[in-house]
Amino acid sequence: MENMQLARRIRAFRKLKGVTQQSLAEQTGISLAMLGMIERGTRVPTEEQLVRIADVLAISLSEFK
């Protein structure tokens, strides 16, 4: 998957669920700086990070695609 598309979808789902970056970072154990880079598309999240983000946002991994 193209990284910018993934980045946009992560940010869109986070906002749709009313979750702040800070809250998502705390709940996933991903640093706020790293989460920001993932949402800007400058870092590609690992599979484990994607799973944690999806779990916190209560969505399936397939919804990121």
PDBQT receptor file of N, H, CA, C and O in Angstrom, charges set to zero:
ATOM      1  N   MET A   1       0.846  -1.195   0.000  1.00  0.00    +0.000 N 
ATOM      2  CA  MET A   1       0.000   0.000   0.000  1.00  0.00    +0.000 C 
ATOM      3  C   MET A   1       0.886   1.251   0.000  1.00  0.00    +0.000 C 
ATOM      4  O   MET A   1       1.954   1.288   0.610  1.00  0.00    +0.000 OA
ATOM      5  N   GLU A   2       0.408   2.245  -0.691  1.00  0.00    +0.000 N 
ATOM      6  H   GLU A   2      -0.460   2.215  -1.186  1.00  0.00    +0.000 HD
ATOM      7  CA  GLU A   2       1.144   3.489  -0.749  1.00  0.00    +0.000 C 
ATOM      8  C   GLU A   2       1.100   4.155   0.636  1.00  0.00    +0.000 C 
ATOM      9  O   GLU A   2       0.042   4.271   1.254  1.00  0.00    +0.000 OA
ATOM     10  N   ASN A   3       2.267   4.584   1.099  1.00  0.00    +0.000 N 
ATOM     11  H   ASN A   3       3.127   4.490   0.597  1.00  0.00    +0.000 HD
ATOM     12  CA  ASN A   3       2.384   5.054   2.482  1.00  0.00    +0.000 C 
ATOM     13  C   ASN A   3       1.550   6.300   2.786  1.00  0.00    +0.000 C 
ATOM     14  O   ASN A   3       1.000   6.411   3.882  1.00  0.00    +0.000 OA
ATOM     15  N   MET A   4       1.445   7.231   1.849  1.00  0.00    +0.000 N 
ATOM     16  H   MET A   4       1.892   7.140   0.959  1.00  0.00    +0.000 HD
ATOM     17  CA  MET A   4       0.667   8.442   2.139  1.00  0.00    +0.000 C 
ATOM     18  C   MET A   4      -0.817   8.111   2.294  1.00  0.00    +0.000 C 
ATOM     19  O   MET A   4      -1.513   8.726   3.102  1.00  0.00    +0.000 OA
ATOM     20  N   GLN A   5      -1.295   7.146   1.526  1.00  0.00    +0.000 N 
ATOM     21  H   GLN A   5      -0.730   6.646   0.869  1.00  0.00    +0.000 HD
ATOM     22  CA  GLN A   5      -2.693   6.725   1.653  1.00  0.00    +0.000 C 
ATOM     23  C   GLN A   5      -2.923   6.121   3.043  1.00  0.00    +0.000 C 
ATOM     24  O   GLN A   5      -3.920   6.425   3.698  1.00  0.00    +0.000 OA
ATOM     25  N   LEU A   6      -2.008   5.274   3.483  1.00  0.00    +0.000 N 
ATOM     26  H   LEU A   6      -1.199   5.027   2.950  1.00  0.00    +0.000 HD
ATOM     27  CA  LEU A   6      -2.113   4.678   4.813  1.00  0.00    +0.000 C 
ATOM     28  C   LEU A   6      -2.077   5.761   5.882  1.00  0.00    +0.000 C 
ATOM     29  O   LEU A   6      -2.869   5.736   6.824  1.00  0.00    +0.000 OA
ATOM     30  N   ALA A   7      -1.167   6.703   5.737  1.00  0.00    +0.000 N 
ATOM     31  H   ALA A   7      -0.523   6.723   4.972  1.00  0.00    +0.000 HD
ATOM     32  CA  ALA A   7      -1.041   7.801   6.705  1.00  0.00    +0.000 C 
ATOM     33  C   ALA A   7      -2.348   8.582   6.814  1.00  0.00    +0.000 C 
ATOM     34  O   ALA A   7      -2.809   8.883   7.915  1.00  0.00    +0.000 OA
ATOM     35  N   ARG A   8      -2.940   8.905   5.668  1.00  0.00    +0.000 N 
ATOM     36  H   ARG A   8      -2.566   8.661   4.774  1.00  0.00    +0.000 HD
ATOM     37  CA  ARG A   8      -4.213   9.655   5.668  1.00  0.00    +0.000 C 
ATOM     38  C   ARG A   8      -5.329   8.856   6.322  1.00  0.00    +0.000 C 
ATOM     39  O   ARG A   8      -6.145   9.411   7.058  1.00  0.00    +0.000 OA
ATOM     40  N   ARG A   9      -5.368   7.559   6.057  1.00  0.00    +0.000 N 
ATOM     41  H   ARG A   9      -4.706   7.108   5.459  1.00  0.00    +0.000 HD
ATOM     42  CA  ARG A   9      -6.441   6.728   6.622  1.00  0.00    +0.000 C 
ATOM     43  C   ARG A   9      -6.296   6.603   8.142  1.00  0.00    +0.000 C 
ATOM     44  O   ARG A   9      -7.294   6.641   8.860  1.00  0.00    +0.000 OA
ATOM     45  N   ILE A  10      -5.075   6.458   8.632  1.00  0.00    +0.000 N 
ATOM     46  H   ILE A  10      -4.264   6.428   8.048  1.00  0.00    +0.000 HD
ATOM     47  CA  ILE A  10      -4.860   6.388  10.083  1.00  0.00    +0.000 C 
ATOM     48  C   ILE A  10      -5.353   7.671  10.733  1.00  0.00    +0.000 C 
ATOM     49  O   ILE A  10      -6.092   7.635  11.717  1.00  0.00    +0.000 OA
ATOM     50  N   ARG A  11      -4.941   8.801  10.180  1.00  0.00    +0.000 N 
ATOM     51  H   ARG A  11      -4.340   8.830   9.381  1.00  0.00    +0.000 HD
ATOM     52  CA  ARG A  11      -5.354  10.098  10.747  1.00  0.00    +0.000 C 
ATOM     53  C   ARG A  11      -6.876  10.264  10.665  1.00  0.00    +0.000 C 
ATOM     54  O   ARG A  11      -7.500  10.726  11.621  1.00  0.00    +0.000 OA
ATOM     55  N   ALA A  12      -7.470   9.893   9.538  1.00  0.00    +0.000 N 
ATOM     56  H   ALA A  12      -6.963   9.518   8.761  1.00  0.00    +0.000 HD
ATOM     57  CA  ALA A  12      -8.916  10.047   9.361  1.00  0.00    +0.000 C 
ATOM     58  C   ALA A  12      -9.689   9.197  10.367  1.00  0.00    +0.000 C 
ATOM     59  O   ALA A  12     -10.643   9.676  10.980  1.00  0.00    +0.000 OA
ATOM     60  N   PHE A  13      -9.284   7.941  10.541  1.00  0.00    +0.000 N 
ATOM     61  H   PHE A  13      -8.509   7.551  10.043  1.00  0.00    +0.000 HD
ATOM     62  CA  PHE A  13      -9.965   7.086  11.515  1.00  0.00    +0.000 C 
ATOM     63  C   PHE A  13      -9.786   7.609  12.930  1.00  0.00    +0.000 C 
ATOM     64  O   PHE A  13     -10.716   7.559  13.735  1.00  0.00    +0.000 OA
ATOM     65  N   ARG A  14      -8.593   8.112  13.239  1.00  0.00    +0.000 N 
ATOM     66  H   ARG A  14      -7.837   8.152  12.585  1.00  0.00    +0.000 HD
ATOM     67  CA  ARG A  14      -8.345   8.645  14.589  1.00  0.00    +0.000 C 
ATOM     68  C   ARG A  14      -9.281   9.808  14.851  1.00  0.00    +0.000 C 
ATOM     69  O   ARG A  14      -9.898   9.885  15.914  1.00  0.00    +0.000 OA
ATOM     70  N   LYS A  15      -9.392  10.714  13.889  1.00  0.00    +0.000 N 
ATOM     71  H   LYS A  15      -8.891  10.652  13.026  1.00  0.00    +0.000 HD
ATOM     72  CA  LYS A  15     -10.256  11.883  14.066  1.00  0.00    +0.000 C 
ATOM     73  C   LYS A  15     -11.729  11.479  14.106  1.00  0.00    +0.000 C 
ATOM     74  O   LYS A  15     -12.503  12.014  14.900  1.00  0.00    +0.000 OA
ATOM     75  N   LEU A  16     -12.112  10.535  13.247  1.00  0.00    +0.000 N 
ATOM     76  H   LEU A  16     -11.484  10.101  12.602  1.00  0.00    +0.000 HD
ATOM     77  CA  LEU A  16     -13.490  10.046  13.221  1.00  0.00    +0.000 C 
ATOM     78  C   LEU A  16     -13.896   9.480  14.585  1.00  0.00    +0.000 C 
ATOM     79  O   LEU A  16     -15.033   9.653  15.024  1.00  0.00    +0.000 OA
ATOM     80  N   LYS A  17     -12.957   8.806  15.244  1.00  0.00    +0.000 N 
ATOM     81  H   LYS A  17     -12.034   8.666  14.887  1.00  0.00    +0.000 HD
ATOM     82  CA  LYS A  17     -13.230   8.200  16.555  1.00  0.00    +0.000 C 
ATOM     83  C   LYS A  17     -13.068   9.196  17.698  1.00  0.00    +0.000 C 
ATOM     84  O   LYS A  17     -13.322   8.858  18.854  1.00  0.00    +0.000 OA
ATOM     85  N   GLY A  18     -12.646  10.423  17.385  1.00  0.00    +0.000 N 
ATOM     86  H   GLY A  18     -12.440  10.698  16.446  1.00  0.00    +0.000 HD
ATOM     87  CA  GLY A  18     -12.502  11.450  18.409  1.00  0.00    +0.000 C 
ATOM     88  C   GLY A  18     -11.330  11.215  19.347  1.00  0.00    +0.000 C 
ATOM     89  O   GLY A  18     -11.379  11.570  20.524  1.00  0.00    +0.000 OA
ATOM     90  N   VAL A  19     -10.266  10.607  18.805  1.00  0.00    +0.000 N 
ATOM     91  H   VAL A  19     -10.227  10.319  17.848  1.00  0.00    +0.000 HD
ATOM     92  CA  VAL A  19      -9.088  10.290  19.614  1.00  0.00    +0.000 C 
ATOM     93  C   VAL A  19      -7.976  11.274  19.259  1.00  0.00    +0.000 C 
ATOM     94  O   VAL A  19      -7.695  11.504  18.083  1.00  0.00    +0.000 OA
ATOM     95  N   THR A  20      -7.348  11.850  20.277  1.00  0.00    +0.000 N 
ATOM     96  H   THR A  20      -7.576  11.663  21.233  1.00  0.00    +0.000 HD
ATOM     97  CA  THR A  20      -6.233  12.763  20.019  1.00  0.00    +0.000 C 
ATOM     98  C   THR A  20      -4.972  11.956  19.716  1.00  0.00    +0.000 C 
ATOM     99  O   THR A  20      -4.881  10.774  20.049  1.00  0.00    +0.000 OA
ATOM    100  N   GLN A  21      -4.008  12.608  19.083  1.00  0.00    +0.000 N 
ATOM    101  H   GLN A  21      -4.082  13.568  18.812  1.00  0.00    +0.000 HD
ATOM    102  CA  GLN A  21      -2.715  11.950  18.838  1.00  0.00    +0.000 C 
ATOM    103  C   GLN A  21      -2.088  11.530  20.162  1.00  0.00    +0.000 C 
ATOM    104  O   GLN A  21      -1.542  10.434  20.284  1.00  0.00    +0.000 OA
ATOM    105  N   GLN A  22      -2.173  12.412  21.145  1.00  0.00    +0.000 N 
ATOM    106  H   GLN A  22      -2.617  13.303  21.046  1.00  0.00    +0.000 HD
ATOM    107  CA  GLN A  22      -1.590  12.124  22.458  1.00  0.00    +0.000 C 
ATOM    108  C   GLN A  22      -2.222  10.873  23.067  1.00  0.00    +0.000 C 
ATOM    109  O   GLN A  22      -1.516   9.993  23.558  1.00  0.00    +0.000 OA
ATOM    110  N   SER A  23      -3.534  10.800  23.033  1.00  0.00    +0.000 N 
ATOM    111  H   SER A  23      -4.108  11.515  22.633  1.00  0.00    +0.000 HD
ATOM    112  CA  SER A  23      -4.236   9.658  23.598  1.00  0.00    +0.000 C 
ATOM    113  C   SER A  23      -3.894   8.373  22.852  1.00  0.00    +0.000 C 
ATOM    114  O   SER A  23      -3.663   7.336  23.474  1.00  0.00    +0.000 OA
ATOM    115  N   LEU A  24      -3.859   8.437  21.515  1.00  0.00    +0.000 N 
ATOM    116  H   LEU A  24      -4.046   9.279  21.010  1.00  0.00    +0.000 HD
ATOM    117  CA  LEU A  24      -3.523   7.258  20.727  1.00  0.00    +0.000 C 
ATOM    118  C   LEU A  24      -2.101   6.803  21.025  1.00  0.00    +0.000 C 
ATOM    119  O   LEU A  24      -1.834   5.606  21.129  1.00  0.00    +0.000 OA
ATOM    120  N   ALA A  25      -1.198   7.755  21.160  1.00  0.00    +0.000 N 
ATOM    121  H   ALA A  25      -1.415   8.727  21.076  1.00  0.00    +0.000 HD
ATOM    122  CA  ALA A  25       0.193   7.425  21.482  1.00  0.00    +0.000 C 
ATOM    123  C   ALA A  25       0.267   6.700  22.824  1.00  0.00    +0.000 C 
ATOM    124  O   ALA A  25       0.935   5.674  22.948  1.00  0.00    +0.000 OA
ATOM    125  N   GLU A  26      -0.417   7.237  23.816  1.00  0.00    +0.000 N 
ATOM    126  H   GLU A  26      -0.960   8.071  23.716  1.00  0.00    +0.000 HD
ATOM    127  CA  GLU A  26      -0.389   6.628  25.149  1.00  0.00    +0.000 C 
ATOM    128  C   GLU A  26      -0.993   5.225  25.139  1.00  0.00    +0.000 C 
ATOM    129  O   GLU A  26      -0.449   4.307  25.753  1.00  0.00    +0.000 OA
ATOM    130  N   GLN A  27      -2.117   5.064  24.442  1.00  0.00    +0.000 N 
ATOM    131  H   GLN A  27      -2.558   5.810  23.944  1.00  0.00    +0.000 HD
ATOM    132  CA  GLN A  27      -2.809   3.776  24.446  1.00  0.00    +0.000 C 
ATOM    133  C   GLN A  27      -2.099   2.696  23.634  1.00  0.00    +0.000 C 
ATOM    134  O   GLN A  27      -2.261   1.506  23.905  1.00  0.00    +0.000 OA
ATOM    135  N   THR A  28      -1.313   3.109  22.635  1.00  0.00    +0.000 N 
ATOM    136  H   THR A  28      -1.182   4.075  22.415  1.00  0.00    +0.000 HD
ATOM    137  CA  THR A  28      -0.620   2.129  21.794  1.00  0.00    +0.000 C 
ATOM    138  C   THR A  28       0.822   1.894  22.231  1.00  0.00    +0.000 C 
ATOM    139  O   THR A  28       1.447   0.918  21.818  1.00  0.00    +0.000 OA
ATOM    140  N   GLY A  29       1.352   2.789  23.067  1.00  0.00    +0.000 N 
ATOM    141  H   GLY A  29       0.844   3.583  23.402  1.00  0.00    +0.000 HD
ATOM    142  CA  GLY A  29       2.752   2.672  23.453  1.00  0.00    +0.000 C 
ATOM    143  C   GLY A  29       3.695   3.164  22.361  1.00  0.00    +0.000 C 
ATOM    144  O   GLY A  29       4.901   2.921  22.419  1.00  0.00    +0.000 OA
ATOM    145  N   ILE A  30       3.147   3.852  21.373  1.00  0.00    +0.000 N 
ATOM    146  H   ILE A  30       2.168   4.050  21.326  1.00  0.00    +0.000 HD
ATOM    147  CA  ILE A  30       3.958   4.446  20.307  1.00  0.00    +0.000 C 
ATOM    148  C   ILE A  30       4.212   5.895  20.707  1.00  0.00    +0.000 C 
ATOM    149  O   ILE A  30       3.286   6.590  21.125  1.00  0.00    +0.000 OA
ATOM    150  N   SER A  31       5.443   6.355  20.584  1.00  0.00    +0.000 N 
ATOM    151  H   SER A  31       6.195   5.790  20.244  1.00  0.00    +0.000 HD
ATOM    152  CA  SER A  31       5.735   7.725  21.006  1.00  0.00    +0.000 C 
ATOM    153  C   SER A  31       4.936   8.715  20.163  1.00  0.00    +0.000 C 
ATOM    154  O   SER A  31       4.598   8.443  19.011  1.00  0.00    +0.000 OA
ATOM    155  N   LEU A  32       4.642   9.864  20.758  1.00  0.00    +0.000 N 
ATOM    156  H   LEU A  32       4.917  10.085  21.694  1.00  0.00    +0.000 HD
ATOM    157  CA  LEU A  32       3.893  10.901  20.067  1.00  0.00    +0.000 C 
ATOM    158  C   LEU A  32       4.646  11.339  18.812  1.00  0.00    +0.000 C 
ATOM    159  O   LEU A  32       4.032  11.563  17.768  1.00  0.00    +0.000 OA
ATOM    160  N   ALA A  33       5.955  11.461  18.905  1.00  0.00    +0.000 N 
ATOM    161  H   ALA A  33       6.453  11.279  19.753  1.00  0.00    +0.000 HD
ATOM    162  CA  ALA A  33       6.764  11.865  17.751  1.00  0.00    +0.000 C 
ATOM    163  C   ALA A  33       6.657  10.832  16.628  1.00  0.00    +0.000 C 
ATOM    164  O   ALA A  33       6.496  11.193  15.462  1.00  0.00    +0.000 OA
ATOM    165  N   MET A  34       6.745   9.561  16.975  1.00  0.00    +0.000 N 
ATOM    166  H   MET A  34       6.876   9.267  17.922  1.00  0.00    +0.000 HD
ATOM    167  CA  MET A  34       6.652   8.496  15.979  1.00  0.00    +0.000 C 
ATOM    168  C   MET A  34       5.262   8.473  15.351  1.00  0.00    +0.000 C 
ATOM    169  O   MET A  34       5.133   8.326  14.135  1.00  0.00    +0.000 OA
ATOM    170  N   LEU A  35       4.228   8.618  16.169  1.00  0.00    +0.000 N 
ATOM    171  H   LEU A  35       4.333   8.738  17.156  1.00  0.00    +0.000 HD
ATOM    172  CA  LEU A  35       2.862   8.625  15.655  1.00  0.00    +0.000 C 
ATOM    173  C   LEU A  35       2.663   9.788  14.683  1.00  0.00    +0.000 C 
ATOM    174  O   LEU A  35       2.018   9.632  13.646  1.00  0.00    +0.000 OA
ATOM    175  N   GLY A  36       3.211  10.931  15.015  1.00  0.00    +0.000 N 
ATOM    176  H   GLY A  36       3.735  11.057  15.857  1.00  0.00    +0.000 HD
ATOM    177  CA  GLY A  36       3.136  12.091  14.117  1.00  0.00    +0.000 C 
ATOM    178  C   GLY A  36       3.797  11.799  12.779  1.00  0.00    +0.000 C 
ATOM    179  O   GLY A  36       3.268  12.160  11.728  1.00  0.00    +0.000 OA
ATOM    180  N   MET A  37       4.952  11.146  12.817  1.00  0.00    +0.000 N 
ATOM    181  H   MET A  37       5.382  10.853  13.671  1.00  0.00    +0.000 HD
ATOM    182  CA  MET A  37       5.646  10.802  11.574  1.00  0.00    +0.000 C 
ATOM    183  C   MET A  37       4.844   9.789  10.762  1.00  0.00    +0.000 C 
ATOM    184  O   MET A  37       4.790   9.875   9.535  1.00  0.00    +0.000 OA
ATOM    185  N   ILE A  38       4.221   8.827  11.449  1.00  0.00    +0.000 N 
ATOM    186  H   ILE A  38       4.266   8.757  12.445  1.00  0.00    +0.000 HD
ATOM    187  CA  ILE A  38       3.386   7.836  10.758  1.00  0.00    +0.000 C 
ATOM    188  C   ILE A  38       2.216   8.543  10.073  1.00  0.00    +0.000 C 
ATOM    189  O   ILE A  38       1.907   8.255   8.917  1.00  0.00    +0.000 OA
ATOM    190  N   GLU A  39       1.563   9.470  10.787  1.00  0.00    +0.000 N 
ATOM    191  H   GLU A  39       1.814   9.704  11.726  1.00  0.00    +0.000 HD
ATOM    192  CA  GLU A  39       0.408  10.173  10.216  1.00  0.00    +0.000 C 
ATOM    193  C   GLU A  39       0.800  11.137   9.103  1.00  0.00    +0.000 C 
ATOM    194  O   GLU A  39      -0.018  11.439   8.234  1.00  0.00    +0.000 OA
ATOM    195  N   ARG A  40       2.033  11.622   9.116  1.00  0.00    +0.000 N 
ATOM    196  H   ARG A  40       2.698  11.376   9.822  1.00  0.00    +0.000 HD
ATOM    197  CA  ARG A  40       2.502  12.498   8.036  1.00  0.00    +0.000 C 
ATOM    198  C   ARG A  40       3.045  11.695   6.854  1.00  0.00    +0.000 C 
ATOM    199  O   ARG A  40       3.319  12.251   5.791  1.00  0.00    +0.000 OA
ATOM    200  N   GLY A  41       3.196  10.393   7.049  1.00  0.00    +0.000 N 
ATOM    201  H   GLY A  41       2.973   9.941   7.913  1.00  0.00    +0.000 HD
ATOM    202  CA  GLY A  41       3.690   9.554   5.975  1.00  0.00    +0.000 C 
ATOM    203  C   GLY A  41       5.192   9.537   5.834  1.00  0.00    +0.000 C 
ATOM    204  O   GLY A  41       5.716   9.050   4.832  1.00  0.00    +0.000 OA
ATOM    205  N   THR A  42       5.905  10.070   6.838  1.00  0.00    +0.000 N 
ATOM    206  H   THR A  42       5.479  10.465   7.652  1.00  0.00    +0.000 HD
ATOM    207  CA  THR A  42       7.365  10.071   6.767  1.00  0.00    +0.000 C 
ATOM    208  C   THR A  42       7.974   8.823   7.379  1.00  0.00    +0.000 C 
ATOM    209  O   THR A  42       9.162   8.559   7.196  1.00  0.00    +0.000 OA
ATOM    210  N   ARG A  43       7.170   8.052   8.105  1.00  0.00    +0.000 N 
ATOM    211  H   ARG A  43       6.205   8.267   8.254  1.00  0.00    +0.000 HD
ATOM    212  CA  ARG A  43       7.610   6.761   8.644  1.00  0.00    +0.000 C 
ATOM    213  C   ARG A  43       6.549   5.722   8.334  1.00  0.00    +0.000 C 
ATOM    214  O   ARG A  43       5.352   5.995   8.416  1.00  0.00    +0.000 OA
ATOM    215  N   VAL A  44       7.000   4.530   7.979  1.00  0.00    +0.000 N 
ATOM    216  H   VAL A  44       7.973   4.308   7.913  1.00  0.00    +0.000 HD
ATOM    217  CA  VAL A  44       6.080   3.428   7.704  1.00  0.00    +0.000 C 
ATOM    218  C   VAL A  44       5.905   2.641   9.006  1.00  0.00    +0.000 C 
ATOM    219  O   VAL A  44       6.889   2.172   9.578  1.00  0.00    +0.000 OA
ATOM    220  N   PRO A  45       4.665   2.492   9.477  1.00  0.00    +0.000 N 
ATOM    221  CA  PRO A  45       4.470   1.747  10.728  1.00  0.00    +0.000 C 
ATOM    222  C   PRO A  45       4.771   0.264  10.535  1.00  0.00    +0.000 C 
ATOM    223  O   PRO A  45       4.560  -0.292   9.457  1.00  0.00    +0.000 OA
ATOM    224  N   THR A  46       5.263  -0.360  11.588  1.00  0.00    +0.000 N 
ATOM    225  H   THR A  46       5.434   0.091  12.464  1.00  0.00    +0.000 HD
ATOM    226  CA  THR A  46       5.463  -1.806  11.552  1.00  0.00    +0.000 C 
ATOM    227  C   THR A  46       4.099  -2.484  11.607  1.00  0.00    +0.000 C 
ATOM    228  O   THR A  46       3.098  -1.851  11.943  1.00  0.00    +0.000 OA
ATOM    229  N   GLU A  47       4.063  -3.746  11.283  1.00  0.00    +0.000 N 
ATOM    230  H   GLU A  47       4.876  -4.260  11.009  1.00  0.00    +0.000 HD
ATOM    231  CA  GLU A  47       2.808  -4.507  11.362  1.00  0.00    +0.000 C 
ATOM    232  C   GLU A  47       2.274  -4.469  12.798  1.00  0.00    +0.000 C 
ATOM    233  O   GLU A  47       1.070  -4.330  13.015  1.00  0.00    +0.000 OA
ATOM    234  N   GLU A  48       3.176  -4.592  13.774  1.00  0.00    +0.000 N 
ATOM    235  H   GLU A  48       4.154  -4.704  13.599  1.00  0.00    +0.000 HD
ATOM    236  CA  GLU A  48       2.775  -4.565  15.183  1.00  0.00    +0.000 C 
ATOM    237  C   GLU A  48       2.158  -3.213  15.547  1.00  0.00    +0.000 C 
ATOM    238  O   GLU A  48       1.144  -3.160  16.242  1.00  0.00    +0.000 OA
ATOM    239  N   GLN A  49       2.764  -2.127  15.081  1.00  0.00    +0.000 N 
ATOM    240  H   GLN A  49       3.588  -2.170  14.516  1.00  0.00    +0.000 HD
ATOM    241  CA  GLN A  49       2.218  -0.805  15.364  1.00  0.00    +0.000 C 
ATOM    242  C   GLN A  49       0.836  -0.639  14.728  1.00  0.00    +0.000 C 
ATOM    243  O   GLN A  49      -0.069  -0.075  15.343  1.00  0.00    +0.000 OA
ATOM    244  N   LEU A  50       0.678  -1.129  13.502  1.00  0.00    +0.000 N 
ATOM    245  H   LEU A  50       1.414  -1.587  13.003  1.00  0.00    +0.000 HD
ATOM    246  CA  LEU A  50      -0.625  -1.051  12.838  1.00  0.00    +0.000 C 
ATOM    247  C   LEU A  50      -1.691  -1.813  13.609  1.00  0.00    +0.000 C 
ATOM    248  O   LEU A  50      -2.821  -1.347  13.759  1.00  0.00    +0.000 OA
ATOM    249  N   VAL A  51      -1.317  -2.994  14.098  1.00  0.00    +0.000 N 
ATOM    250  H   VAL A  51      -0.399  -3.373  13.976  1.00  0.00    +0.000 HD
ATOM    251  CA  VAL A  51      -2.261  -3.807  14.882  1.00  0.00    +0.000 C 
ATOM    252  C   VAL A  51      -2.685  -3.051  16.135  1.00  0.00    +0.000 C 
ATOM    253  O   VAL A  51      -3.867  -3.023  16.477  1.00  0.00    +0.000 OA
ATOM    254  N   ARG A  52      -1.713  -2.434  16.827  1.00  0.00    +0.000 N 
ATOM    255  H   ARG A  52      -0.753  -2.457  16.550  1.00  0.00    +0.000 HD
ATOM    256  CA  ARG A  52      -2.036  -1.691  18.056  1.00  0.00    +0.000 C 
ATOM    257  C   ARG A  52      -2.929  -0.493  17.765  1.00  0.00    +0.000 C 
ATOM    258  O   ARG A  52      -3.870  -0.219  18.511  1.00  0.00    +0.000 OA
ATOM    259  N   ILE A  53      -2.635   0.221  16.684  1.00  0.00    +0.000 N 
ATOM    260  H   ILE A  53      -1.871  -0.001  16.078  1.00  0.00    +0.000 HD
ATOM    261  CA  ILE A  53      -3.460   1.377  16.310  1.00  0.00    +0.000 C 
ATOM    262  C   ILE A  53      -4.884   0.921  15.997  1.00  0.00    +0.000 C 
ATOM    263  O   ILE A  53      -5.849   1.522  16.467  1.00  0.00    +0.000 OA
ATOM    264  N   ALA A  54      -5.011  -0.137  15.206  1.00  0.00    +0.000 N 
ATOM    265  H   ALA A  54      -4.226  -0.626  14.824  1.00  0.00    +0.000 HD
ATOM    266  CA  ALA A  54      -6.336  -0.656  14.853  1.00  0.00    +0.000 C 
ATOM    267  C   ALA A  54      -7.100  -1.102  16.091  1.00  0.00    +0.000 C 
ATOM    268  O   ALA A  54      -8.299  -0.849  16.207  1.00  0.00    +0.000 OA
ATOM    269  N   ASP A  55      -6.409  -1.767  17.022  1.00  0.00    +0.000 N 
ATOM    270  H   ASP A  55      -5.435  -1.972  16.928  1.00  0.00    +0.000 HD
ATOM    271  CA  ASP A  55      -7.057  -2.224  18.257  1.00  0.00    +0.000 C 
ATOM    272  C   ASP A  55      -7.621  -1.052  19.051  1.00  0.00    +0.000 C 
ATOM    273  O   ASP A  55      -8.769  -1.090  19.495  1.00  0.00    +0.000 OA
ATOM    274  N   VAL A  56      -6.820  -0.022  19.227  1.00  0.00    +0.000 N 
ATOM    275  H   VAL A  56      -5.888   0.009  18.866  1.00  0.00    +0.000 HD
ATOM    276  CA  VAL A  56      -7.255   1.139  20.015  1.00  0.00    +0.000 C 
ATOM    277  C   VAL A  56      -8.419   1.846  19.320  1.00  0.00    +0.000 C 
ATOM    278  O   VAL A  56      -9.350   2.304  19.982  1.00  0.00    +0.000 OA
ATOM    279  N   LEU A  57      -8.370   1.934  17.999  1.00  0.00    +0.000 N 
ATOM    280  H   LEU A  57      -7.614   1.561  17.461  1.00  0.00    +0.000 HD
ATOM    281  CA  LEU A  57      -9.435   2.613  17.263  1.00  0.00    +0.000 C 
ATOM    282  C   LEU A  57     -10.639   1.698  17.017  1.00  0.00    +0.000 C 
ATOM    283  O   LEU A  57     -11.640   2.125  16.440  1.00  0.00    +0.000 OA
ATOM    284  N   ALA A  58     -10.538   0.442  17.456  1.00  0.00    +0.000 N 
ATOM    285  H   ALA A  58      -9.725   0.096  17.924  1.00  0.00    +0.000 HD
ATOM    286  CA  ALA A  58     -11.621  -0.542  17.310  1.00  0.00    +0.000 C 
ATOM    287  C   ALA A  58     -12.039  -0.718  15.849  1.00  0.00    +0.000 C 
ATOM    288  O   ALA A  58     -13.223  -0.710  15.513  1.00  0.00    +0.000 OA
ATOM    289  N   ILE A  59     -11.028  -0.877  14.997  1.00  0.00    +0.000 N 
ATOM    290  H   ILE A  59     -10.066  -0.883  15.270  1.00  0.00    +0.000 HD
ATOM    291  CA  ILE A  59     -11.285  -1.146  13.585  1.00  0.00    +0.000 C 
ATOM    292  C   ILE A  59     -10.433  -2.348  13.179  1.00  0.00    +0.000 C 
ATOM    293  O   ILE A  59      -9.506  -2.738  13.890  1.00  0.00    +0.000 OA
ATOM    294  N   SER A  60     -10.762  -2.928  12.023  1.00  0.00    +0.000 N 
ATOM    295  H   SER A  60     -11.514  -2.611  11.446  1.00  0.00    +0.000 HD
ATOM    296  CA  SER A  60      -9.966  -4.050  11.541  1.00  0.00    +0.000 C 
ATOM    297  C   SER A  60      -8.809  -3.536  10.707  1.00  0.00    +0.000 C 
ATOM    298  O   SER A  60      -8.877  -2.436  10.159  1.00  0.00    +0.000 OA
ATOM    299  N   LEU A  61      -7.756  -4.317  10.608  1.00  0.00    +0.000 N 
ATOM    300  H   LEU A  61      -7.700  -5.210  11.053  1.00  0.00    +0.000 HD
ATOM    301  CA  LEU A  61      -6.609  -3.925   9.801  1.00  0.00    +0.000 C 
ATOM    302  C   LEU A  61      -7.007  -3.679   8.350  1.00  0.00    +0.000 C 
ATOM    303  O   LEU A  61      -6.434  -2.814   7.687  1.00  0.00    +0.000 OA
ATOM    304  N   SER A  62      -7.973  -4.424   7.862  1.00  0.00    +0.000 N 
ATOM    305  H   SER A  62      -8.438  -5.127   8.401  1.00  0.00    +0.000 HD
ATOM    306  CA  SER A  62      -8.388  -4.287   6.463  1.00  0.00    +0.000 C 
ATOM    307  C   SER A  62      -8.954  -2.892   6.171  1.00  0.00    +0.000 C 
ATOM    308  O   SER A  62      -8.961  -2.454   5.020  1.00  0.00    +0.000 OA
ATOM    309  N   GLU A  63      -9.427  -2.198   7.208  1.00  0.00    +0.000 N 
ATOM    310  H   GLU A  63      -9.421  -2.554   8.142  1.00  0.00    +0.000 HD
ATOM    311  CA  GLU A  63      -9.985  -0.850   6.991  1.00  0.00    +0.000 C 
ATOM    312  C   GLU A  63      -8.906   0.184   6.673  1.00  0.00    +0.000 C 
ATOM    313  O   GLU A  63      -9.219   1.282   6.211  1.00  0.00    +0.000 OA
ATOM    314  N   PHE A  64      -7.643  -0.156   6.915  1.00  0.00    +0.000 N 
ATOM    315  H   PHE A  64      -7.388  -1.047   7.290  1.00  0.00    +0.000 HD
ATOM    316  CA  PHE A  64      -6.541   0.753   6.571  1.00  0.00    +0.000 C 
ATOM    317  C   PHE A  64      -6.207   0.660   5.081  1.00  0.00    +0.000 C 
ATOM    318  O   PHE A  64      -5.498   1.516   4.551  1.00  0.00    +0.000 OA
ATOM    319  N   LYS A  65      -6.715  -0.375   4.403  1.00  0.00    +0.000 N 
ATOM    320  H   LYS A  65      -7.291  -1.070   4.833  1.00  0.00    +0.000 HD
ATOM    321  CA  LYS A  65      -6.341  -0.601   3.000  1.00  0.00    +0.000 C 
ATOM    322  C   LYS A  65      -7.282   0.078   2.033  1.00  0.00    +0.000 C 
ATOM    323  O   LYS A  65      -7.097  -0.021   0.820  1.00  0.00    +0.000 OA
TER     324      LYS A  65
